[in-house]
Amino acid sequence: MPEQIQVTSRTVRDTERLRRRAFPRFVMRREALCTLKAVMGDESWRARVANLSAEGVGLLLDRPIETGRLVFVDLSSPSGLFARMVLMQVLHVTARDPGYYVGGELVKQLTPEDIRMLTA
């Protein structure tokens, strides 16, 4: 089982909230890369999209990011023909071999059409 890590002093206390899903999660059929950009500052990270739903995104990164942090995520379809920039709050970070799984909640939900285009 992956080790749950805390990368800041802030902890997501309601772990059941992380397990409940109001919207279905879609696993990416083809590799989709994205870029995360700090809301404040000029930090950016490359990531791979593991899955997404109307209200959240699961990302694979090579380094951890602090829980609670707000980041812009540039999502694009595997074909590169469709893109959306979303604002996400990092809810949890889990160490994986290799890298880290980062799960976050979107400030504004994706539409069904956005999801269809991003997962096509």
C-alpha positions, 0 to 999 in steps of 0.5 A, spaced: 500 500 500 502 506 498 505 511 503 501 517 505 505 523 506 504 530 509 508 535 505 506 541 510 503 542 516 496 542 513 492 536 513 486 534 510 482 531 516 476 528 512 479 522 509 472 520 507 471 526 503 476 523 499 473 516 498 466 519 496 465 521 489 459 525 486 462 524 479 465 518 476 472 518 475 475 517 468 482 514 467 486 516 461 486 511 455 492 515 452 498 518 456 496 526 457 501 531 460 499 537 463 503 543 466 501 545 473 503 553 475 503 556 482 498 561 483 503 565 486 510 565 484 513 563 478 514 555 479 511 550 474 511 542 474 510 537 469 505 532 470 501 526 467 494 526 468 492 519 471 484 520 471 479 526 472 472 527 473 468 533 473 470 536 480 477 533 480 484 531 477 489 525 479 496 527 477 503 523 477 508 528 479 516 526 480 516 531 486 511 532 492 507 539 492 504 541 498 497 539 500 492 545 500 496 549 495 492 552 489 495 551 482 493 552 475 493 546 471 493 546 463 490 540 461 490 538 454 487 532 450 492 526 448 491 529 441 493 536 443 487 539 439 483 541 446 485 544 452 482 547 458 486 551 464 483 549 471 484 552 478 485 546 483 486 545 490 491 540 492 487 535 497 492 529 498 499 527 496 501 519 496 508 517 495 509 512 489 514 508 486 516 512 482 514 519 484 507 522 487 500 521 486 497 528 487 489 529 487 486 535 487 479 538 487 477 543 481 475 550 483 470 550 477 467 543 475 469 541 468 463 540 463 461 533 460 463 536 454 470 538 457 471 531 460 469 527 453 474 532 449 480 531 454 479 523 455 478 522 447 
